[in-house]
Amino acid sequence: MNARARTPAPHRARHRERGAALLIALIVLVALTMAGIAMMRSVDTATLVAGNIGFRQATINAADQGVQAAYTFILPNLATLATKSTNDPANGYTGITLLGEAPDWYLSSGNAGWANAVGCSGPSQTPTACNAFAPGGTSVDVAGNNITYVIHRLCDNTGNICGQTQNGPGGAGGGGVDQSQPNFFIPPPSQHYRVTVRVTGPRNSTAYVQTLVRGQ
């Protein structure tokens, strides 16, 4: 009898190979999908952060309106305010500054330092929303910002001892200039007023700006 050698059918190996390729393709597909989702979330986060930074910058820029409003009140009233230790809530003015005041007092809206603050009181969502200020004003400008400011005369609880530019030998130094010369100018004493502005805008963005105004 003639015996014939039998060889395995090649189509069975090919079937096994096709199954492995499908499994690898599914793994790669899942990996690509997860990478795509991660990239989308990263882009969304970056966009959100950029937007928040933009709103933050906008609130800082809006604070200039509060500083200007406070300066507009202080400048024509310098002679009166120099000795005015009583408060003027209608204009955001506080006549004394408490001793031992915390350096970050302004971060709490309930702090006593904000007691006499004034806020935007014009027609809300209009360009003139912050052309007028009043106690408890809650109007917002066209960008959605509410501006609040308060003025503090830098004098102690008695209203008599004030932080001011002094004259005479005990005052500020002459910056290396010979103060004995007849042409050396000694500035007269002057009061200082601290203006604190708080701006609250969209997405809970909040900015604080402080500046000092020196009376002449």
Order of alpha helices (4+ residues) and beta strands (2+ residues): alpha-alpha-beta-beta-beta-beta-beta-beta-beta
